[in-house]
């Protein structure tokens, strides 16, 4: 528990990303390699089509990339979103501490017609995997995070900074060694991009031979 508390205090020192208003789909356990294809709806932020790549660099660290397109509600122009992120395995479930936990962080960018927003989110994904005899498993998780957001033209005469909060609650269903389905809801987001409640669905694929 002391290790967990210390790592949470150090979370802002980690690099990491969520580029727009959508669930992160970040599980509390790192993966060796993963390609995640997602669709999300985030209130005024509209619909986002997203591709995510994640890959472990060591047993404790994972890097990744987000890239996609977002169609805001209200007739706004389509936004391009991109970001890089990192996660560090903090804890694995044991009898004494029945949760997996990973610290997360990122740097993300979205823009259209000169309206650009940079996001720097940091947080932690916490959950537990329930395994079944047929090889399937279900992992409920929660992923709260703080995001330092900068908009280049949201304030007269210059850019503006805001501190935003987002919380994901979701679950991942591992169907086979290579395929998992994920559903996540999100509360919060960025005031610059249309904060509010959202929901997302994804299909994650792990190349054969890489599943732990």
GROMACS elastic network, one bead per residue, 0.5 to 0.9 nm:
[ bonds ]
;  ai    aj funct       b0    kb
    1     4     6  0.50468   500
    1     5     6  0.62734   500
    1     6     6  0.86365   500
    1    97     6  0.81522   500
    2     5     6  0.51952   500
    2     6     6  0.61603   500
    2     7     6  0.86180   500
    3     6     6  0.52253   500
    3     7     6  0.61923   500
    3     8     6  0.87096   500
    3    90     6  0.81772   500
    3    91     6  0.86382   500
    4     7     6  0.52445   500
    4     8     6  0.62728   500
    4     9     6  0.87589   500
    4    90     6  0.69336   500
    4    91     6  0.74162   500
    4   101     6  0.85540   500
    5     8     6  0.52669   500
    5     9     6  0.64034   500
    5    10     6  0.88626   500
    6     9     6  0.51956   500
    6    10     6  0.64423   500
    6    11     6  0.88580   500
    7    10     6  0.50151   500
    7    11     6  0.61747   500
    7    90     6  0.73959   500
    7   103     6  0.77379   500
    8    11     6  0.50912   500
    8    12     6  0.84098   500
    8   103     6  0.74281   500
    8   123     6  0.79747   500
    8   124     6  0.76277   500
    9    12     6  0.75931   500
   10    13     6  0.57224   500
   10    14     6  0.75147   500
   11    14     6  0.55865   500
   11    15     6  0.87964   500
   11   103     6  0.65732   500
   11   104     6  0.75272   500
   11   105     6  0.77793   500
   11   122     6  0.64184   500
   11   123     6  0.66521   500
   11   124     6  0.80704   500
   12    15     6  0.78262   500
   12   105     6  0.77440   500
   12   121     6  0.85932   500
   12   122     6  0.59810   500
   12   123     6  0.80530   500
   13   105     6  0.87954   500
   13   122     6  0.87042   500
   14    86     6  0.77458   500
   14    87     6  0.82504   500
   14    88     6  0.86838   500
   14   103     6  0.80490   500
   14   104     6  0.72305   500
   14   105     6  0.59022   500
   14   106     6  0.80266   500
   14   122     6  0.73734   500
   15    84     6  0.87145   500
   15    85     6  0.66964   500
   15    86     6  0.60304   500
   15    87     6  0.82186   500
   15   104     6  0.76274   500
   15   106     6  0.52426   500
   15   107     6  0.72669   500
   15   120     6  0.83678   500
   15   121     6  0.87079   500
   15   122     6  0.78094   500
   16    63     6  0.81392   500
   16    64     6  0.85277   500
   16    83     6  0.85430   500
   16    84     6  0.61919   500
   16    87     6  0.69371   500
   16   104     6  0.59571   500
   16   107     6  0.56126   500
   16   108     6  0.85221   500
   16   120     6  0.73424   500
   16   121     6  0.69418   500
   16   122     6  0.68660   500
   17    24     6  0.84773   500
   17    64     6  0.86804   500
   17    65     6  0.80716   500
   17    66     6  0.77267   500
   17    82     6  0.87301   500
   17    83     6  0.54885   500
   17    84     6  0.53185   500
   17    86     6  0.75459   500
   17   104     6  0.81287   500
   17   105     6  0.55955   500
   17   108     6  0.51148   500
   17   109     6  0.88460   500
   17   119     6  0.72363   500
   17   120     6  0.63425   500
   17   121     6  0.58871   500
   17   122     6  0.79189   500
   18    21     6  0.77215   500
   18    22     6  0.77306   500
   18    23     6  0.82429   500
   18    24     6  0.64742   500
   18    66     6  0.74810   500
   18    82     6  0.83234   500
   18    83     6  0.64664   500
   18    84     6  0.79336   500
   18    85     6  0.76172   500
   18   105     6  0.82439   500
   18   106     6  0.63535   500
   18   107     6  0.69448   500
   18   108     6  0.55918   500
   18   109     6  0.84240   500
   18   119     6  0.69561   500
   18   120     6  0.75980   500
   18   121     6  0.65658   500
   18   147     6  0.87408   500
   19    22     6  0.83629   500
   19    66     6  0.74336   500
   19    67     6  0.83947   500
   19    81     6  0.58216   500
   19    82     6  0.58808   500
   19    83     6  0.55058   500
   19    84     6  0.85320   500
   19   106     6  0.84336   500
   19   107     6  0.71753   500
   19   109     6  0.52232   500
   19   110     6  0.61815   500
   19   117     6  0.84402   500
   19   118     6  0.73631   500
   19   119     6  0.60982   500
   19   120     6  0.83803   500
   19   121     6  0.88547   500
   20    45     6  0.81409   500
   20    48     6  0.84694   500
   20    70     6  0.81715   500
   20    81     6  0.66684   500
   20    82     6  0.85210   500
   20   108     6  0.75659   500
   20   109     6  0.76316   500
   20   110     6  0.66657   500
   20   117     6  0.86344   500
   20   119     6  0.78641   500
   20   189     6  0.78841   500
   20   190     6  0.75893   500
   20   193     6  0.70738   500
   21    40     6  0.86598   500
   21    41     6  0.83031   500
   21    42     6  0.59179   500
   21    43     6  0.88025   500
   21    45     6  0.62980   500
   21    46     6  0.85710   500
   21    48     6  0.82811   500
   21   166     6  0.89633   500
   21   186     6  0.86781   500
   21   188     6  0.83122   500
   21   189     6  0.53944   500
   21   190     6  0.65509   500
   21   193     6  0.68086   500
   21   194     6  0.74317   500
   21   195     6  0.69889   500
   21   196     6  0.84889   500
   21   198     6  0.79453   500
   22    25     6  0.88420   500
   22    39     6  0.86719   500
   22    40     6  0.59651   500
   22    41     6  0.69966   500
   22    42     6  0.60922   500
   22    45     6  0.86316   500
   22    47     6  0.87955   500
   22    48     6  0.72969   500
   22   185     6  0.86689   500
   22   186     6  0.70803   500
   22   189     6  0.77225   500
   22   198     6  0.67739   500
   22   199     6  0.73289   500
   22   200     6  0.69431   500
   23    26     6  0.83078   500
   23    40     6  0.74340   500
   23    42     6  0.87637   500
   23   143     6  0.88724   500
   23   166     6  0.87645   500
   23   167     6  0.82908   500
   23   168     6  0.60171   500
   23   169     6  0.86387   500
   23   170     6  0.88680   500
   23   184     6  0.63139   500
   23   185     6  0.66466   500
   23   186     6  0.57172   500
   23   187     6  0.89458   500
   23   198     6  0.75987   500
   23   199     6  0.69974   500
   23   200     6  0.62341   500
   23   201     6  0.88961   500
   24    27     6  0.87856   500
   24   143     6  0.79439   500
   24   168     6  0.73661   500
   24   184     6  0.84358   500
   24   186     6  0.88592   500
   25    36     6  0.85773   500
   25    38     6  0.87504   500
   25   143     6  0.86408   500
   25   168     6  0.81742   500
   25   170     6  0.79000   500
   25   171     6  0.88172   500
   25   172     6  0.86047   500
   25   182     6  0.72129   500
   25   183     6  0.80377   500
   25   184     6  0.69496   500
   25   200     6  0.84018   500
   25   201     6  0.86871   500
   25   202     6  0.79477   500
   26    29     6  0.84498   500
   26    30     6  0.87126   500
   26    87     6  0.88881   500
   26   102     6  0.89559   500
   26   104     6  0.84658   500
   26   125     6  0.67326   500
   26   141     6  0.86816   500
   26   143     6  0.74602   500
   27    30     6  0.70401   500
   27    31     6  0.87564   500
   27   100     6  0.89584   500
   27   101     6  0.85315   500
   27   102     6  0.79225   500
   27   125     6  0.62823   500
   27   126     6  0.76175   500
   27   127     6  0.76298   500
   27   139     6  0.79356   500
   27   140     6  0.86688   500
   27   141     6  0.67847   500
   27   142     6  0.85684   500
   27   143     6  0.83032   500
   27   171     6  0.85955   500
   27   172     6  0.78903   500
   28    89     6  0.76887   500
   28    90     6  0.88919   500
   28    91     6  0.88146   500
   28    92     6  0.87077   500
   28    99     6  0.84972   500
   28   100     6  0.54468   500
   28   102     6  0.50584   500
   28   103     6  0.83331   500
   28   124     6  0.79241   500
   28   126     6  0.51064   500
   28   127     6  0.58003   500
   28   128     6  0.77535   500
   28   139     6  0.87087   500
   28   141     6  0.69733   500
   28   142     6  0.84967   500
   28   143     6  0.84133   500
   29    89     6  0.67787   500
   29    91     6  0.87685   500
   29    92     6  0.77340   500
   29   100     6  0.63171   500
   29   101     6  0.68159   500
   29   102     6  0.65992   500
   29   125     6  0.84898   500
   29   126     6  0.86271   500
   29   127     6  0.85035   500
   29   128     6  0.89191   500
   29   129     6  0.89923   500
   30    33     6  0.88817   500
   30    54     6  0.86412   500
   30    55     6  0.82334   500
   30    56     6  0.69003   500
   30    59     6  0.81526   500
   30    60     6  0.77157   500
   30    61     6  0.75514   500
   30    62     6  0.64102   500
   30    87     6  0.75421   500
   30    88     6  0.77938   500
   30    89     6  0.65930   500
   30   102     6  0.76564   500
   31    34     6  0.66463   500
   31    54     6  0.71170   500
   31    55     6  0.63417   500
   31    56     6  0.60687   500
   31    62     6  0.73937   500
   31   206     6  0.85873   500
   31   210     6  0.87323   500
   31   211     6  0.76941   500
   31   212     6  0.77012   500
   32    54     6  0.76813   500
   32    55     6  0.52242   500
   32    57     6  0.79749   500
   32    58     6  0.87912   500
   32    59     6  0.85986   500
   32    62     6  0.79583   500
   32   206     6  0.82761   500
   32   210     6  0.62874   500
   32   211     6  0.69295   500
   32   212     6  0.73252   500
   33    53     6  0.75270   500
   33    54     6  0.55435   500
   33    56     6  0.64576   500
   33    62     6  0.89697   500
   33   205     6  0.86631   500
   33   206     6  0.60415   500
   33   207     6  0.73101   500
   33   210     6  0.68315   500
   33   211     6  0.80017   500
   34    52     6  0.79342   500
   34    53     6  0.57382   500
   34    54     6  0.51080   500
   34    55     6  0.63970   500
   34   204     6  0.65754   500
   34   205     6  0.57226   500
   34   207     6  0.73336   500
   35    51     6  0.73133   500
   35    52     6  0.58019   500
   35    54     6  0.66642   500
   35    55     6  0.89986   500
   35   203     6  0.83805   500
   35   204     6  0.56373   500
   35   205     6  0.52127   500
   35   206     6  0.64600   500
   35   207     6  0.84827   500
   36    50     6  0.80894   500
   36    51     6  0.57780   500
   36    53     6  0.63653   500
   36    54     6  0.82522   500
   36   202     6  0.65058   500
   36   203     6  0.57399   500
   36   205     6  0.62661   500
   36   206     6  0.87694   500
   37    49     6  0.79311   500
   37    50     6  0.60147   500
   37    52     6  0.65298   500
   37   201     6  0.85410   500
   37   202     6  0.53863   500
   37   203     6  0.53601   500
   37   204     6  0.62928   500
   37   205     6  0.83929   500
   38    48     6  0.80947   500
   38    49     6  0.59990   500
   38    50     6  0.50437   500
   38    51     6  0.63403   500
   38    52     6  0.80162   500
   38   182     6  0.88085   500
   38   200     6  0.69431   500
   38   201     6  0.56359   500
   38   203     6  0.64958   500
   38   204     6  0.84114   500
   39    47     6  0.72087   500
   39    48     6  0.56877   500
   39    50     6  0.61452   500
   39    51     6  0.89623   500
   39   199     6  0.86833   500
   39   200     6  0.56657   500
   39   201     6  0.56090   500
   39   202     6  0.63758   500
   40    46     6  0.81804   500
   40    47     6  0.56361   500
   40    48     6  0.51760   500
   40    49     6  0.66940   500
   40    50     6  0.80740   500
   40   198     6  0.71859   500
   40   199     6  0.56315   500
   40   201     6  0.63526   500
   40   202     6  0.85097   500
   41    44     6  0.86885   500
   41    45     6  0.73585   500
   41    46     6  0.54420   500
   41    48     6  0.63091   500
   41   197     6  0.86606   500
   41   198     6  0.54250   500
   41   199     6  0.55764   500
   41   200     6  0.63526   500
   42    45     6  0.50962   500
   42    46     6  0.53646   500
   42    47     6  0.65557   500
   42    48     6  0.80272   500
   42    72     6  0.87650   500
   42   186     6  0.80056   500
   42   189     6  0.85034   500
   42   194     6  0.77733   500
   42   195     6  0.74962   500
   42   196     6  0.65750   500
   42   197     6  0.60312   500
   42   199     6  0.65428   500
   42   200     6  0.83974   500
   43    46     6  0.55791   500
   43    47     6  0.82418   500
   43    72     6  0.84945   500
   43    73     6  0.74963   500
   43   194     6  0.70230   500
   43   195     6  0.72880   500
   43   196     6  0.58393   500
   43   197     6  0.62090   500
   43   198     6  0.60447   500
   44    47     6  0.89333   500
   44    72     6  0.62103   500
   44    73     6  0.51686   500
   44    74     6  0.75325   500
   44   193     6  0.77172   500
   44   195     6  0.70976   500
   44   196     6  0.74199   500
   45    48     6  0.82928   500
   45    70     6  0.76839   500
   45    71     6  0.73503   500
   45    73     6  0.61558   500
   45   193     6  0.57715   500
   45   195     6  0.70738   500
   45   196     6  0.83139   500
   45   198     6  0.89845   500
   46    70     6  0.67710   500
   46    71     6  0.53678   500
   46    74     6  0.85277   500
   46   194     6  0.84308   500
   47    69     6  0.84102   500
   47    70     6  0.56053   500
   47    71     6  0.52470   500
   47    72     6  0.64817   500
   47    73     6  0.78832   500
   48    68     6  0.69943   500
   48    69     6  0.57071   500
   48    71     6  0.63581   500
   48    72     6  0.83923   500
   48   200     6  0.89327   500
   49    67     6  0.86244   500
   49    68     6  0.55206   500
   49    69     6  0.55126   500
   49    70     6  0.64268   500
   49    71     6  0.87746   500
   50    66     6  0.69710   500
   50    67     6  0.58533   500
   50    69     6  0.67098   500
   50    70     6  0.84456   500
   50    81     6  0.85662   500
   50   202     6  0.89246   500
   51    65     6  0.81308   500
   51    66     6  0.58478   500
   51    67     6  0.53835   500
   51    68     6  0.60215   500
   52    64     6  0.70756   500
   52    65     6  0.55972   500
   52    67     6  0.65893   500
   52    68     6  0.86826   500
   52   204     6  0.88921   500
   53    63     6  0.82970   500
   53    64     6  0.51864   500
   53    65     6  0.51953   500
   53    66     6  0.67342   500
   53    67     6  0.89348   500
   54    62     6  0.67483   500
   54    63     6  0.57210   500
   54    65     6  0.66776   500
   54    85     6  0.86733   500
   54    86     6  0.87115   500
   55    61     6  0.86759   500
   55    62     6  0.54746   500
   55    63     6  0.54909   500
   55    64     6  0.61600   500
   56    59     6  0.68752   500
   56    60     6  0.77441   500
   56    61     6  0.57444   500
   56    63     6  0.62045   500
   56    64     6  0.86065   500
   56    87     6  0.89929   500
   57    60     6  0.78446   500
   57    61     6  0.56493   500
   57    62     6  0.56026   500
   57    63     6  0.69875   500
   58    61     6  0.51968   500
   58    62     6  0.71209   500
   59    62     6  0.81933   500
   59    88     6  0.89519   500
   59    89     6  0.79114   500
   60    87     6  0.81973   500
   60    88     6  0.54224   500
   60    90     6  0.77312   500
   61    86     6  0.72299   500
   61    87     6  0.58321   500
   61    89     6  0.64568   500
   62    85     6  0.83606   500
   62    86     6  0.55343   500
   62    87     6  0.51319   500
   62    88     6  0.64137   500
   62    89     6  0.82835   500
   63    84     6  0.75959   500
   63    85     6  0.58046   500
   63    87     6  0.65656   500
   64    83     6  0.85041   500
   64    84     6  0.57504   500
   64    85     6  0.51353   500
   64    86     6  0.61943   500
   64    87     6  0.85875   500
   65    82     6  0.74659   500
   65    83     6  0.57706   500
   65    85     6  0.61694   500
   65    86     6  0.88651   500
   66    81     6  0.76155   500
   66    82     6  0.53281   500
   66    83     6  0.50420   500
   66    84     6  0.62558   500
   66    85     6  0.79497   500
   66   108     6  0.82441   500
   67    80     6  0.78636   500
   67    81     6  0.56389   500
   67    83     6  0.66504   500
   67    84     6  0.89716   500
   68    79     6  0.85567   500
   68    80     6  0.62161   500
   68    81     6  0.52536   500
   68    82     6  0.65538   500
   69    78     6  0.66902   500
   69    79     6  0.56948   500
   69    81     6  0.58585   500
   69    82     6  0.87764   500
   70    77     6  0.87120   500
   70    78     6  0.55687   500
   70    79     6  0.50189   500
   70    80     6  0.65074   500
   70    81     6  0.71980   500
   70   110     6  0.89465   500
   71    75     6  0.82658   500
   71    76     6  0.70715   500
   71    77     6  0.67410   500
   71    79     6  0.64437   500
   72    75     6  0.68061   500
   72    76     6  0.54511   500
   72    77     6  0.70605   500
   72    78     6  0.67895   500
   72    79     6  0.77829   500
   72   193     6  0.85302   500
   72   194     6  0.84862   500
   73    76     6  0.64684   500
   75    78     6  0.89887   500
   76    79     6  0.85659   500
   77   112     6  0.68613   500
   77   113     6  0.80985   500
   78   111     6  0.87857   500
   78   112     6  0.69970   500
   79   110     6  0.63086   500
   79   111     6  0.54663   500
   79   112     6  0.52159   500
   79   113     6  0.88247   500
   80   109     6  0.81903   500
   80   110     6  0.54531   500
   80   111     6  0.57202   500
   80   112     6  0.68453   500
   81   108     6  0.74783   500
   81   109     6  0.57859   500
   81   111     6  0.69077   500
   82   107     6  0.88330   500
   82   108     6  0.58093   500
   82   109     6  0.54504   500
   82   110     6  0.64509   500
   83   106     6  0.71486   500
   83   107     6  0.56335   500
   83   109     6  0.59710   500
   83   110     6  0.85505   500
   83   119     6  0.87919   500
   84   105     6  0.88661   500
   84   106     6  0.57930   500
   84   107     6  0.57112   500
   84   108     6  0.63910   500
   85   104     6  0.74308   500
   85   105     6  0.58350   500
   85   107     6  0.65447   500
   85   108     6  0.82440   500
   86   103     6  0.83748   500
   86   104     6  0.58896   500
   86   105     6  0.57470   500
   86   106     6  0.63255   500
   87   102     6  0.61989   500
   87   103     6  0.54291   500
   87   105     6  0.66244   500
   87   106     6  0.88291   500
   87   124     6  0.86610   500
   88   101     6  0.87235   500
   88   102     6  0.53914   500
   88   103     6  0.52041   500
   88   104     6  0.66439   500
   89    92     6  0.77743   500
   89   100     6  0.82412   500
   89   101     6  0.63928   500
   89   103     6  0.65796   500
   90   100     6  0.76868   500
   90   101     6  0.53844   500
   90   103     6  0.64843   500
   91    94     6  0.88634   500
   91    97     6  0.85296   500
   91    99     6  0.73348   500
   91   100     6  0.53492   500
   91   101     6  0.50405   500
   91   102     6  0.69227   500
   92    97     6  0.80170   500
   92    98     6  0.78120   500
   92    99     6  0.63310   500
   92   101     6  0.65551   500
   92   102     6  0.88997   500
   92   128     6  0.88914   500
   93    96     6  0.80776   500
   93    97     6  0.57346   500
   93   101     6  0.82470   500
   93   127     6  0.88258   500
   93   128     6  0.70167   500
   93   129     6  0.85888   500
   94    97     6  0.50232   500
   94    98     6  0.50891   500
   94    99     6  0.72700   500
   94   100     6  0.86024   500
   95    98     6  0.58541   500
   97   100     6  0.84085   500
   98   127     6  0.86100   500
   98   128     6  0.69465   500
   99   126     6  0.65261   500
   99   127     6  0.54342   500
   99   128     6  0.51041   500
   99   129     6  0.83772   500
  100   125     6  0.81575   500
  100   126     6  0.57005   500
  100   127     6  0.54207   500
  100   128     6  0.57138   500
  100   129     6  0.80702   500
  101   124     6  0.68130   500
  101   125     6  0.56238   500
  101   127     6  0.66548   500
  101   128     6  0.86689   500
  102   123     6  0.86394   500
  102   124     6  0.55392   500
  102   125     6  0.52997   500
  102   126     6  0.66715   500
  103   122     6  0.77427   500
  103   123     6  0.59656   500
  103   125     6  0.64845   500
  103   126     6  0.88576   500
  104   121     6  0.80156   500
  104   122     6  0.56086   500
  104   123     6  0.52037   500
  104   124     6  0.54379   500
  104   125     6  0.72131   500
  104   145     6  0.83341   500
  105   120     6  0.71715   500
  105   121     6  0.53459   500
  105   123     6  0.62704   500
  105   124     6  0.83412   500
  105   145     6  0.84565   500
  106   119     6  0.77796   500
  106   120     6  0.54958   500
  106   121     6  0.54804   500
  106   122     6  0.66394   500
  107   118     6  0.72220   500
  107   119     6  0.57239   500
  107   121     6  0.69184   500
  108   117     6  0.82527   500
  108   118     6  0.56609   500
  108   119     6  0.50014   500
  108   120     6  0.64796   500
  108   121     6  0.83536   500
  109   116     6  0.72023   500
  109   117     6  0.57883   500
  109   119     6  0.63483   500
  110   115     6  0.83586   500
  110   116     6  0.57651   500
  110   117     6  0.54353   500
  110   118     6  0.67113   500
  110   119     6  0.85793   500
  111   114     6  0.66845   500
  111   115     6  0.54969   500
  111   117     6  0.62830   500
  111   118     6  0.87622   500
  112   115     6  0.53909   500
  112   116     6  0.65354   500
  113   116     6  0.81041   500
  114   152     6  0.81379   500
  114   153     6  0.79599   500
  115   151     6  0.74193   500
  115   152     6  0.66098   500
  115   153     6  0.62052   500
  115   154     6  0.81022   500
  116   150     6  0.83233   500
  116   151     6  0.59137   500
  116   152     6  0.57824   500
  116   153     6  0.75020   500
  117   149     6  0.68736   500
  117   150     6  0.55766   500
  117   152     6  0.66116   500
  117   153     6  0.88525   500
  117   192     6  0.73234   500
  117   193     6  0.79869   500
  118   148     6  0.82559   500
  118   149     6  0.56494   500
  118   150     6  0.51509   500
  118   151     6  0.65849   500
  118   152     6  0.85659   500
  119   147     6  0.62397   500
  119   148     6  0.57771   500
  119   150     6  0.65194   500
  119   151     6  0.89422   500
  119   190     6  0.84928   500
  120   146     6  0.82066   500
  120   147     6  0.52606   500
  120   148     6  0.50192   500
  120   149     6  0.63204   500
  120   150     6  0.87465   500
  121   145     6  0.62677   500
  121   146     6  0.54061   500
  121   148     6  0.62216   500
  121   149     6  0.82344   500
  121   164     6  0.87730   500
  121   165     6  0.88236   500
  122   144     6  0.85889   500
  122   145     6  0.53194   500
  122   146     6  0.54675   500
  122   147     6  0.63315   500
  122   148     6  0.86395   500
  123   143     6  0.70162   500
  123   144     6  0.57105   500
  123   146     6  0.62205   500
  123   147     6  0.86144   500
  124   142     6  0.82876   500
  124   143     6  0.57140   500
  124   144     6  0.61578   500
  124   145     6  0.66280   500
  125   141     6  0.67185   500
  125   142     6  0.57442   500
  125   144     6  0.69270   500
  125   145     6  0.87162   500
  125   168     6  0.88449   500
  126   140     6  0.86063   500
  126   141     6  0.54838   500
  126   142     6  0.55006   500
  126   143     6  0.64052   500
  126   144     6  0.88649   500
  127   139     6  0.66233   500
  127   140     6  0.56111   500
  127   142     6  0.63760   500
  127   143     6  0.87422   500
  127   171     6  0.89603   500
  128   138     6  0.83412   500
  128   139     6  0.55427   500
  128   140     6  0.61790   500
  128   141     6  0.68453   500
  129   137     6  0.65937   500
  129   138     6  0.57100   500
  129   140     6  0.69914   500
  129   141     6  0.88417   500
  129   172     6  0.89402   500
  130   136     6  0.86840   500
  130   137     6  0.54193   500
  130   138     6  0.52350   500
  130   139     6  0.61587   500
  130   140     6  0.85389   500
  131   134     6  0.85802   500
  131   135     6  0.69775   500
  131   136     6  0.61418   500
  131   138     6  0.66016   500
  131   139     6  0.86219   500
  132   135     6  0.57300   500
  132   136     6  0.54339   500
  132   137     6  0.57729   500
  132   138     6  0.84812   500
  133   136     6  0.72257   500
  133   137     6  0.89380   500
  134   137     6  0.87244   500
  135   174     6  0.82792   500
  135   175     6  0.78527   500
  135   176     6  0.71850   500
  135   177     6  0.80769   500
  136   173     6  0.73378   500
  136   174     6  0.54043   500
  136   175     6  0.53862   500
  136   176     6  0.65969   500
  136   177     6  0.84649   500
  137   172     6  0.81368   500
  137   173     6  0.58975   500
  137   174     6  0.51387   500
  137   175     6  0.73026   500
  138   171     6  0.67952   500
  138   172     6  0.56623   500
  138   174     6  0.62781   500
  138   175     6  0.89747   500
  139   170     6  0.83920   500
  139   171     6  0.53414   500
  139   172     6  0.50801   500
  139   173     6  0.65689   500
  139   174     6  0.82347   500
  140   169     6  0.77488   500
  140   170     6  0.57954   500
  140   172     6  0.64640   500
  140   173     6  0.87636   500
  141   168     6  0.80412   500
  141   169     6  0.60038   500
  141   170     6  0.55104   500
  141   171     6  0.58886   500
  141   172     6  0.81738   500
  141   184     6  0.89602   500
  142   167     6  0.71102   500
  142   168     6  0.54796   500
  142   170     6  0.64225   500
  142   171     6  0.85912   500
  143   166     6  0.82289   500
  143   167     6  0.55900   500
  143   169     6  0.65383   500
  143   170     6  0.85048   500
  144   165     6  0.76000   500
  144   166     6  0.58942   500
  144   168     6  0.61912   500
  144   169     6  0.85793   500
  145   164     6  0.85782   500
  145   165     6  0.60004   500
  145   166     6  0.55924   500
  145   167     6  0.63464   500
  145   168     6  0.86932   500
  146   163     6  0.69753   500
  146   164     6  0.58692   500
  146   166     6  0.65954   500
  146   167     6  0.88887   500
  147   162     6  0.81274   500
  147   163     6  0.57231   500
  147   164     6  0.50889   500
  147   165     6  0.61387   500
  147   166     6  0.77770   500
  147   189     6  0.82544   500
  147   190     6  0.78835   500
  148   161     6  0.70449   500
  148   162     6  0.59454   500
  148   164     6  0.64814   500
  148   165     6  0.89931   500
  149   160     6  0.82637   500
  149   161     6  0.55812   500
  149   162     6  0.52295   500
  149   163     6  0.62526   500
  149   164     6  0.72034   500
  149   190     6  0.72032   500
  149   191     6  0.86832   500
  149   192     6  0.78514   500
  150   154     6  0.88063   500
  150   159     6  0.68987   500
  150   160     6  0.56502   500
  150   162     6  0.65431   500
  150   192     6  0.82408   500
  151   154     6  0.56046   500
  151   155     6  0.80333   500
  151   158     6  0.88858   500
  151   159     6  0.54881   500
  151   160     6  0.54392   500
  151   161     6  0.66103   500
  151   162     6  0.85837   500
  151   192     6  0.68358   500
  152   155     6  0.78231   500
  152   158     6  0.66185   500
  152   160     6  0.66873   500
  153   156     6  0.71517   500
  153   157     6  0.80173   500
  153   158     6  0.61809   500
  153   159     6  0.53990   500
  153   160     6  0.75426   500
  154   158     6  0.76303   500
  154   159     6  0.62032   500
  154   160     6  0.62526   500
  154   192     6  0.74782   500
  155   158     6  0.56622   500
  155   159     6  0.56786   500
  155   160     6  0.57890   500
  156   159     6  0.78299   500
  162   190     6  0.83334   500
  162   191     6  0.78552   500
  162   192     6  0.84337   500
  163   190     6  0.83906   500
  164   188     6  0.74832   500
  164   189     6  0.64076   500
  164   190     6  0.58137   500
  164   191     6  0.72063   500
  164   195     6  0.88685   500
  165   187     6  0.83138   500
  165   188     6  0.57586   500
  165   189     6  0.61252   500
  165   190     6  0.76812   500
  166   186     6  0.67943   500
  166   187     6  0.55944   500
  166   189     6  0.50157   500
  166   190     6  0.81314   500
  166   195     6  0.88602   500
  167   185     6  0.82703   500
  167   186     6  0.55731   500
  167   187     6  0.53627   500
  167   188     6  0.66226   500
  167   189     6  0.82501   500
  168   184     6  0.63480   500
  168   185     6  0.55788   500
  168   187     6  0.66347   500
  168   188     6  0.89499   500
  169   183     6  0.86267   500
  169   184     6  0.55639   500
  169   185     6  0.54208   500
  169   186     6  0.65048   500
  169   187     6  0.86871   500
  170   182     6  0.72736   500
  170   183     6  0.55098   500
  170   185     6  0.60953   500
  170   186     6  0.85589   500
  171   181     6  0.84005   500
  171   182     6  0.57642   500
  171   183     6  0.56879   500
  171   184     6  0.64262   500
  172   180     6  0.65134   500
  172   181     6  0.56674   500
  172   183     6  0.66430   500
  172   184     6  0.85586   500
  173   179     6  0.87185   500
  173   180     6  0.54049   500
  173   181     6  0.51660   500
  173   182     6  0.62747   500
  173   183     6  0.87289   500
  174   177     6  0.72345   500
  174   178     6  0.81607   500
  174   179     6  0.62698   500
  174   181     6  0.65368   500
  174   182     6  0.86853   500
  175   178     6  0.78770   500
  175   179     6  0.57531   500
  175   180     6  0.54440   500
  175   181     6  0.73714   500
  176   179     6  0.52136   500
  176   180     6  0.69609   500
  177   180     6  0.81672   500
  177   205     6  0.88538   500
  177   206     6  0.75166   500
  177   207     6  0.89083   500
  177   208     6  0.75774   500
  177   209     6  0.87893   500
  177   210     6  0.89355   500
  177   211     6  0.62397   500
  177   212     6  0.88086   500
  178   204     6  0.79477   500
  178   205     6  0.53579   500
  178   207     6  0.61982   500
  178   208     6  0.61988   500
  178   209     6  0.87334   500
  178   210     6  0.85526   500
  178   211     6  0.70206   500
  179   203     6  0.70354   500
  179   204     6  0.57422   500
  179   206     6  0.65590   500
  180   202     6  0.83288   500
  180   203     6  0.58804   500
  180   204     6  0.51074   500
  180   205     6  0.66486   500
  180   206     6  0.85904   500
  181   201     6  0.75558   500
  181   202     6  0.59063   500
  181   204     6  0.63231   500
  182   200     6  0.80883   500
  182   201     6  0.56479   500
  182   202     6  0.51449   500
  182   203     6  0.64277   500
  182   204     6  0.76183   500
  183   199     6  0.75523   500
  183   200     6  0.58463   500
  183   202     6  0.66687   500
  184   198     6  0.84948   500
  184   199     6  0.57642   500
  184   200     6  0.53608   500
  184   201     6  0.65962   500
  184   202     6  0.88334   500
  185   197     6  0.74039   500
  185   198     6  0.56598   500
  185   200     6  0.63338   500
  185   201     6  0.89825   500
  186   189     6  0.79236   500
  186   196     6  0.80011   500
  186   197     6  0.55079   500
  186   199     6  0.59663   500
  186   200     6  0.81808   500
  187   195     6  0.80627   500
  187   196     6  0.58928   500
  187   198     6  0.64641   500
  187   199     6  0.89061   500
  188   191     6  0.85439   500
  188   195     6  0.53507   500
  188   197     6  0.60990   500
  188   198     6  0.83110   500
  189   192     6  0.88474   500
  189   193     6  0.77090   500
  189   194     6  0.72770   500
  189   196     6  0.63007   500
  189   197     6  0.80412   500
  189   198     6  0.89689   500
  190   193     6  0.52289   500
  190   194     6  0.60516   500
  190   196     6  0.82869   500
  191   194     6  0.53159   500
  191   195     6  0.50379   500
  191   196     6  0.86072   500
  192   195     6  0.75621   500
  195   198     6  0.88734   500
  206   209     6  0.84218   500
  206   210     6  0.66916   500
  206   211     6  0.65456   500
  207   210     6  0.59326   500
  207   211     6  0.75403   500
  208   211     6  0.69327   500
  209   212     6  0.84500   500
